[in-house]
Amino acid sequence: MRKILIVDSSSVLAMRVKVLLELIGCEVELTHFSMLHEEELLNDYDLIAIAHGTPLDIAQLLVAQVSKDNFLLLAPKAENGEQLNAFSELNRLMPNAVVIYPFFVNKEISSLLESILELGSDFILQLPTVLLVDHIPQRLEK
């Protein structure tokens, strides 16, 4: 099972990516950047995703501590110029990182994740079991 760390800044995209990673059978830890500890064993993760809004100094710490170059960046919406400028700094710090944009559909994101994690052709998507309980009204007898 692949182990993934998502360093979040309270973004909706991070939650989408978390759910999609879980569906492809990964163990995912979603942590707000303020809760990240320096002593954390970052090399135990197969992939580290960093959401926009994560401070640059935290991202630099992650890059310095991780020996492999397996990063994923979660981009902000294009409407906010300030967030885009801060995100471009993150992107410069990790030029080889794959970037996921909020306008990507889930299928595109899943395909990207599968290719990054190098899942083989024997991979099976683990869909959740759903129990549907519906109320059936009783008929009144006359």
Z-matrix of the N, CA and C atoms (Angstrom, degrees):
N
C 1 1.451
C 2 1.528 1 108.63
N 3 1.322 2 115.76 1 131.82
C 4 1.464 3 121.01 2 179.20
C 5 1.521 4 109.90 3 -77.84
N 6 1.325 5 115.58 4 140.66
C 7 1.457 6 121.89 5 -178.74
C 8 1.528 7 108.46 6 -110.26
N 9 1.339 8 116.34 7 124.20
C 10 1.454 9 122.60 8 -173.96
C 11 1.527 10 109.96 9 -123.21
N 12 1.339 11 116.08 10 139.65
C 13 1.460 12 121.76 11 173.59
C 14 1.524 13 107.76 12 -114.56
N 15 1.327 14 116.27 13 127.99
C 16 1.457 15 121.13 14 173.28
C 17 1.526 16 107.07 15 -112.15
N 18 1.336 17 115.78 16 117.27
C 19 1.456 18 121.63 17 176.33
C 20 1.518 19 105.40 18 -93.93
N 21 1.322 20 115.22 19 113.68
C 22 1.455 21 121.28 20 -168.15
C 23 1.525 22 111.85 21 -110.79
N 24 1.312 23 113.76 22 162.18
C 25 1.468 24 121.99 23 174.05
C 26 1.522 25 108.44 24 -130.14
N 27 1.318 26 116.39 25 35.46
C 28 1.467 27 123.91 26 -178.35
C 29 1.528 28 111.77 27 68.51
N 30 1.320 29 116.97 28 46.60
C 31 1.458 30 120.38 29 179.71
C 32 1.527 31 110.96 30 -102.60
N 33 1.314 32 115.64 31 147.21
C 34 1.460 33 121.67 32 178.35
C 35 1.528 34 109.79 33 -68.59
N 36 1.328 35 116.83 34 -36.44
C 37 1.464 36 120.98 35 -179.44
C 38 1.526 37 111.43 36 -60.70
N 39 1.319 38 117.50 37 -35.99
C 40 1.462 39 120.67 38 178.65
C 41 1.529 40 110.81 39 -62.56
N 42 1.324 41 116.78 40 -39.71
C 43 1.469 42 119.84 41 178.25
C 44 1.529 43 111.14 42 -67.31
N 45 1.331 44 117.50 43 -39.46
C 46 1.473 45 120.66 44 177.03
C 47 1.526 46 110.40 45 -61.08
N 48 1.324 47 115.94 46 -46.55
C 49 1.463 48 120.40 47 -178.87
C 50 1.525 49 110.19 48 -64.48
N 51 1.323 50 117.67 49 -38.89
C 52 1.464 51 121.43 50 178.44
C 53 1.525 52 110.59 51 -58.72
N 54 1.325 53 116.30 52 -49.52
C 55 1.467 54 120.59 53 -178.98
C 56 1.532 55 110.66 54 -62.83
N 57 1.327 56 117.36 55 -43.07
C 58 1.470 57 120.31 56 -179.96
C 59 1.529 58 111.20 57 -65.35
N 60 1.320 59 117.47 58 -37.99
C 61 1.474 60 120.34 59 176.62
C 62 1.525 61 110.97 60 -65.13
N 63 1.315 62 117.17 61 -39.87
C 64 1.465 63 120.44 62 177.68
C 65 1.522 64 110.72 63 -64.65
N 66 1.330 65 117.10 64 -36.65
C 67 1.467 66 120.35 65 178.30
C 68 1.530 67 112.65 66 -66.20
N 69 1.327 68 116.85 67 -27.16
C 70 1.470 69 118.22 68 177.14
C 71 1.524 70 111.37 69 -94.56
N 72 1.334 71 116.03 70 15.02
C 73 1.460 72 120.85 71 169.83
C 74 1.512 73 116.32 72 87.74
N 75 1.320 74 118.22 73 25.43
C 76 1.462 75 121.32 74 179.63
C 77 1.527 76 111.06 75 -98.53
N 78 1.312 77 114.27 76 153.09
C 79 1.463 78 120.53 77 171.47
C 80 1.524 79 105.96 78 -93.09
N 81 1.325 80 116.88 79 118.19
C 82 1.465 81 120.89 80 -171.60
C 83 1.521 82 110.54 81 -118.59
N 84 1.325 83 114.72 82 132.04
C 85 1.455 84 120.79 83 174.16
C 86 1.517 85 107.62 84 -114.95
N 87 1.318 86 116.44 85 119.95
C 88 1.464 87 122.66 86 179.49
C 89 1.523 88 107.50 87 -104.32
N 90 1.335 89 116.63 88 116.90
C 91 1.455 90 121.82 89 -175.81
C 92 1.516 91 110.45 90 -128.76
N 93 1.325 92 116.59 91 131.09
C 94 1.460 93 119.60 92 174.09
C 95 1.531 94 107.53 93 -68.16
N 96 1.317 95 117.04 94 142.80
C 97 1.468 96 120.46 95 -174.85
C 98 1.522 97 112.74 96 -56.67
N 99 1.317 98 118.37 97 -29.19
C 100 1.469 99 121.15 98 179.89
C 101 1.528 100 111.99 99 -71.99
N 102 1.332 101 117.23 100 -16.27
C 103 1.465 102 121.78 101 -179.12
C 104 1.534 103 112.20 102 -98.23
N 105 1.312 104 117.54 103 -0.46
C 106 1.452 105 122.08 104 -178.82
C 107 1.528 106 109.55 105 -74.62
N 108 1.324 107 116.27 106 131.27
C 109 1.459 108 121.19 107 -178.12
C 110 1.519 109 110.09 108 -106.49
N 111 1.332 110 116.39 109 141.07
C 112 1.466 111 121.46 110 -177.80
C 113 1.524 112 112.10 111 -61.79
N 114 1.321 113 117.38 112 -30.35
C 115 1.465 114 120.04 113 -176.49
C 116 1.531 115 112.96 114 -83.39
N 117 1.316 116 116.42 115 0.97
C 118 1.462 117 120.29 116 179.51
C 119 1.527 118 110.41 117 -61.34
N 120 1.321 119 116.90 118 141.46
C 121 1.460 120 122.00 119 -178.52
C 122 1.527 121 109.43 120 -84.84
N 123 1.308 122 115.91 121 84.91
C 124 1.458 123 121.51 122 -173.33
C 125 1.523 124 113.11 123 -71.61
N 126 1.327 125 117.50 124 -25.72
C 127 1.465 126 119.55 125 -179.93
C 128 1.524 127 112.56 126 -73.54
N 129 1.335 128 117.21 127 -7.03
C 130 1.466 129 120.57 128 176.60
C 131 1.524 130 111.93 129 -76.75
N 132 1.328 131 116.79 130 -12.76
C 133 1.459 132 120.90 131 -177.44
C 134 1.526 133 110.82 132 -92.60
N 135 1.344 134 115.13 133 139.60
C 136 1.460 135 120.94 134 177.73
C 137 1.523 136 111.70 135 -78.28
N 138 1.323 137 116.72 136 -23.51
C 139 1.456 138 121.93 137 -178.17
C 140 1.523 139 107.98 138 -153.93
N 141 1.337 140 115.57 139 139.50
C 142 1.460 141 120.50 140 175.25
C 143 1.520 142 107.32 141 -121.18
N 144 1.327 143 115.46 142 122.37
C 145 1.463 144 121.65 143 177.38
C 146 1.517 145 107.86 144 -103.75
N 147 1.333 146 115.60 145 135.23
C 148 1.461 147 120.77 146 -179.92
C 149 1.523 148 108.18 147 -122.02
N 150 1.322 149 115.20 148 121.24
C 151 1.460 150 120.76 149 -178.48
C 152 1.524 151 110.65 150 -83.32
N 153 1.340 152 115.37 151 149.48
C 154 1.462 153 119.66 152 174.40
C 155 1.513 154 108.53 153 -55.96
N 156 1.304 155 116.34 154 149.69
C 157 1.466 156 120.63 155 -177.69
C 158 1.516 157 112.55 156 95.10
N 159 1.332 158 116.73 157 -12.83
C 160 1.461 159 119.98 158 175.05
C 161 1.527 160 107.25 159 -73.18
N 162 1.329 161 118.53 160 128.31
C 163 1.463 162 120.37 161 -178.49
C 164 1.531 163 112.23 162 -58.64
N 165 1.319 164 115.86 163 146.26
C 166 1.459 165 122.21 164 -177.29
C 167 1.527 166 111.92 165 -60.16
N 168 1.337 167 117.75 166 -37.08
C 169 1.466 168 119.32 167 -179.32
C 170 1.532 169 111.76 168 -65.69
N 171 1.317 170 117.86 169 -33.61
C 172 1.474 171 121.39 170 176.02
C 173 1.525 172 109.05 171 -67.91
N 174 1.323 173 117.34 172 -44.02
C 175 1.467 174 121.12 173 179.12
C 176 1.532 175 110.57 174 -62.92
N 177 1.328 176 117.50 175 -39.99
C 178 1.463 177 120.68 176 177.99
C 179 1.519 178 110.85 177 -62.75
N 180 1.311 179 116.66 178 -39.47
C 181 1.465 180 121.56 179 177.02
C 182 1.530 181 110.57 180 -61.64
N 183 1.321 182 117.06 181 -42.91
C 184 1.462 183 121.56 182 178.69
C 185 1.530 184 111.12 183 -62.89
N 186 1.320 185 116.68 184 -46.60
C 187 1.466 186 120.99 185 -179.43
C 188 1.529 187 110.50 186 -61.92
N 189 1.323 188 116.82 187 -40.19
C 190 1.468 189 121.10 188 -179.21
C 191 1.526 190 112.00 189 -67.95
N 192 1.337 191 117.44 190 -32.15
C 193 1.464 192 120.51 191 -174.86
C 194 1.524 193 114.15 192 -88.78
N 195 1.322 194 117.66 193 -19.63
C 196 1.462 195 120.51 194 -174.72
C 197 1.522 196 109.55 195 -96.60
N 198 1.331 197 116.28 196 128.63
C 199 1.463 198 119.81 197 -176.86
C 200 1.528 199 112.71 198 -81.14
N 201 1.322 200 117.05 199 -29.29
C 202 1.470 201 118.21 200 179.65
C 203 1.528 202 109.71 201 -96.87
N 204 1.307 203 115.34 202 156.40
C 205 1.463 204 121.25 203 -175.05
C 206 1.524 205 109.43 204 -100.99
N 207 1.338 206 116.75 205 61.31
C 208 1.452 207 121.22 206 -176.76
C 209 1.523 208 109.74 207 -118.39
N 210 1.348 209 114.69 208 79.24
C 211 1.456 210 120.87 209 -177.56
C 212 1.519 211 110.36 210 -117.44
N 213 1.314 212 113.68 211 150.79
C 214 1.453 213 122.78 212 177.18
C 215 1.528 214 106.01 213 -129.04
N 216 1.323 215 117.07 214 134.01
C 217 1.461 216 120.75 215 178.38
C 218 1.522 217 109.69 216 -111.73
N 219 1.325 218 115.90 217 136.35
C 220 1.458 219 122.05 218 179.02
C 221 1.518 220 107.71 219 -106.48
N 222 1.320 221 115.95 220 110.81
C 223 1.464 222 122.79 221 -171.90
C 224 1.523 223 112.26 222 -79.83
N 225 1.347 224 115.57 223 156.90
C 226 1.470 225 119.72 224 175.49
C 227 1.526 226 110.61 225 -83.66
N 228 1.325 227 115.64 226 171.19
C 229 1.465 228 120.38 227 172.50
C 230 1.522 229 108.49 228 -66.98
N 231 1.305 230 115.94 229 149.64
C 232 1.467 231 121.47 230 -174.10
C 233 1.526 232 114.01 231 -71.19
N 234 1.329 233 118.78 232 -11.28
C 235 1.461 234 120.66 233 -175.46
C 236 1.521 235 113.57 234 -71.37
N 237 1.318 236 118.26 235 -25.85
C 238 1.455 237 121.01 236 -173.09
C 239 1.532 238 110.55 237 -100.62
N 240 1.339 239 116.40 238 104.34
C 241 1.457 240 122.03 239 -177.66
C 242 1.515 241 113.70 240 -63.19
N 243 1.338 242 116.48 241 -37.93
C 244 1.472 243 120.78 242 179.81
C 245 1.526 244 110.75 243 -64.20
N 246 1.332 245 116.68 244 -44.18
C 247 1.464 246 120.41 245 177.87
C 248 1.529 247 110.96 246 -64.97
N 249 1.332 248 116.73 247 -38.19
C 250 1.466 249 120.08 248 178.85
C 251 1.526 250 111.29 249 -64.13
N 252 1.328 251 117.55 250 -39.89
C 253 1.465 252 120.55 251 177.72
C 254 1.527 253 111.32 252 -63.37
N 255 1.324 254 116.67 253 -44.64
C 256 1.467 255 120.83 254 178.47
C 257 1.526 256 110.42 255 -64.36
N 258 1.341 257 115.85 256 -37.99
C 259 1.460 258 119.75 257 179.45
C 260 1.529 259 111.26 258 -67.13
N 261 1.328 260 117.69 259 -36.28
C 262 1.463 261 119.77 260 179.46
C 263 1.533 262 110.82 261 -63.10
N 264 1.336 263 117.34 262 -30.66
C 265 1.472 264 121.12 263 174.75
C 266 1.528 265 110.47 264 -65.21
N 267 1.327 266 116.05 265 -42.73
C 268 1.472 267 119.82 266 176.10
C 269 1.527 268 110.47 267 -61.32
N 270 1.313 269 115.79 268 -43.10
C 271 1.461 270 121.08 269 -178.43
C 272 1.532 271 111.13 270 -64.14
N 273 1.345 272 117.36 271 -37.26
C 274 1.468 273 120.75 272 176.56
C 275 1.528 274 111.36 273 -66.81
N 276 1.322 275 115.81 274 -33.76
C 277 1.467 276 120.37 275 179.41
C 278 1.528 277 111.21 276 -67.82
N 279 1.332 278 116.22 277 -34.03
C 280 1.468 279 121.97 278 -178.80
C 281 1.527 280 109.30 279 -127.22
N 282 1.328 281 117.94 280 73.25
C 283 1.470 282 120.30 281 -174.09
C 284 1.530 283 114.07 282 -65.19
N 285 1.323 284 117.85 283 -21.84
C 286 1.471 285 120.63 284 -179.11
C 287 1.521 286 113.32 285 -92.54
N 288 1.327 287 116.62 286 -0.10
C 289 1.466 288 119.95 287 -178.73
C 290 1.519 289 110.47 288 -70.69
N 291 1.319 290 115.27 289 144.34
C 292 1.461 291 121.12 290 173.13
C 293 1.526 292 106.96 291 -79.26
N 294 1.327 293 116.68 292 137.80
C 295 1.460 294 121.34 293 -178.26
C 296 1.527 295 109.20 294 -110.13
N 297 1.329 296 114.99 295 131.74
C 298 1.467 297 121.32 296 174.72
C 299 1.528 298 107.35 297 -110.72
N 300 1.327 299 114.63 298 127.21
C 301 1.459 300 121.00 299 -178.59
C 302 1.527 301 109.91 300 -101.19
N 303 1.335 302 118.44 301 150.28
C 304 1.464 303 121.67 302 -177.64
C 305 1.523 304 114.34 303 -61.53
N 306 1.334 305 117.71 304 -23.60
C 307 1.468 306 119.86 305 -179.12
C 308 1.528 307 112.54 306 -82.69
N 309 1.339 308 118.67 307 -4.69
C 310 1.461 309 120.63 308 175.51
C 311 1.532 310 108.76 309 -66.88
N 312 1.328 311 116.29 310 139.81
C 313 1.460 312 119.74 311 174.31
C 314 1.526 313 108.77 312 -79.93
N 315 1.321 314 116.26 313 161.34
C 316 1.463 315 120.54 314 -176.09
C 317 1.526 316 113.02 315 -57.33
N 318 1.323 317 117.54 316 -36.51
C 319 1.467 318 120.34 317 179.59
C 320 1.530 319 111.07 318 -63.71
N 321 1.337 320 116.78 319 -41.11
C 322 1.465 321 120.37 320 177.22
C 323 1.531 322 111.06 321 -63.53
N 324 1.312 323 115.87 322 -43.68
C 325 1.463 324 120.14 323 -179.91
C 326 1.520 325 110.16 324 -63.92
N 327 1.334 326 116.94 325 -45.17
C 328 1.470 327 120.64 326 179.31
C 329 1.520 328 111.22 327 -59.97
N 330 1.326 329 117.19 328 -42.75
C 331 1.470 330 120.76 329 179.34
C 332 1.520 331 111.07 330 -62.99
N 333 1.328 332 116.58 331 -42.36
C 334 1.469 333 120.11 332 177.06
C 335 1.530 334 111.25 333 -61.49
N 336 1.325 335 115.92 334 -45.96
C 337 1.463 336 120.28 335 -179.48
C 338 1.525 337 111.41 336 -62.08
N 339 1.325 338 116.43 337 -42.30
C 340 1.469 339 120.61 338 178.79
C 341 1.519 340 110.76 339 -61.87
N 342 1.329 341 118.37 340 -40.44
C 343 1.462 342 120.52 341 -179.20
C 344 1.529 343 111.21 342 -71.97
N 345 1.342 344 117.60 343 -38.90
C 346 1.467 345 120.81 344 178.38
C 347 1.526 346 110.33 345 -62.71
N 348 1.323 347 115.52 346 -43.23
C 349 1.463 348 120.59 347 -177.53
C 350 1.527 349 112.57 348 -83.34
N 351 1.343 350 115.85 349 -1.18
C 352 1.466 351 122.77 350 177.22
C 353 1.526 352 111.97 351 53.16
N 354 1.337 353 114.65 352 50.66
C 355 1.461 354 119.52 353 177.12
C 356 1.522 355 108.10 354 -77.21
N 357 1.298 356 115.92 355 133.72
C 358 1.459 357 120.99 356 -175.82
C 359 1.514 358 113.22 357 -77.65
N 360 1.334 359 115.07 358 -178.59
C 361 1.461 360 120.71 359 -178.21
C 362 1.530 361 112.25 360 -71.68
N 363 1.335 362 117.38 361 -14.53
C 364 1.468 363 120.82 362 178.82
C 365 1.534 364 111.66 363 -84.88
N 366 1.321 365 116.56 364 3.62
C 367 1.452 366 122.71 365 -179.39
C 368 1.529 367 110.88 366 -65.89
N 369 1.334 368 115.78 367 136.88
C 370 1.471 369 121.33 368 178.11
C 371 1.521 370 108.08 369 -124.15
N 372 1.313 371 116.25 370 126.39
C 373 1.453 372 121.88 371 178.07
C 374 1.526 373 108.97 372 -66.88
N 375 1.323 374 116.82 373 129.51
C 376 1.459 375 121.90 374 -177.78
C 377 1.524 376 109.55 375 -96.11
N 378 1.304 377 115.48 376 90.41
C 379 1.458 378 119.64 377 179.27
C 380 1.524 379 110.28 378 -78.68
N 381 1.319 380 116.82 379 144.08
C 382 1.471 381 119.17 380 -179.11
C 383 1.524 382 111.29 381 -71.35
N 384 1.330 383 115.13 382 153.67
C 385 1.457 384 120.79 383 174.63
C 386 1.522 385 107.59 384 -83.85
N 387 1.299 386 115.74 385 133.43
C 388 1.459 387 120.44 386 -177.75
C 389 1.524 388 108.63 387 -120.02
N 390 1.315 389 116.06 388 130.70
C 391 1.452 390 121.76 389 175.19
C 392 1.524 391 106.93 390 -109.28
N 393 1.314 392 116.35 391 120.57
C 394 1.454 393 121.24 392 -179.86
C 395 1.523 394 108.25 393 -102.81
N 396 1.310 395 115.54 394 120.33
C 397 1.455 396 120.98 395 177.52
C 398 1.518 397 106.38 396 -114.02
N 399 1.312 398 114.90 397 121.53
C 400 1.453 399 119.86 398 -176.98
C 401 1.528 400 108.33 399 -121.34
N 402 1.298 401 115.98 400 143.15
C 403 1.455 402 120.61 401 178.93
C 404 1.531 403 108.97 402 -82.91
N 405 1.318 404 115.79 403 125.55
C 406 1.482 405 120.88 404 177.81
C 407 1.525 406 106.37 405 -108.87
N 408 1.336 407 116.34 406 115.48
C 409 1.468 408 118.27 407 -178.19
C 410 1.530 409 110.61 408 -68.96
N 411 1.313 410 115.24 409 143.07
C 412 1.455 411 120.05 410 177.88
C 413 1.521 412 109.07 411 -84.49
N 414 1.313 413 114.29 412 141.89
C 415 1.474 414 118.93 413 178.38
C 416 1.517 415 108.67 414 -83.99
N 417 1.296 416 113.94 415 141.08
C 418 1.451 417 119.21 416 177.20
C 419 1.517 418 109.13 417 -84.65
N 420 1.299 419 116.72 418 130.90
C 421 1.460 420 122.11 419 178.43
C 422 1.525 421 108.43 420 -89.22
N 423 1.329 422 117.56 421 139.33
C 424 1.449 423 121.13 422 177.56
C 425 1.494 424 111.52 423 -100.02
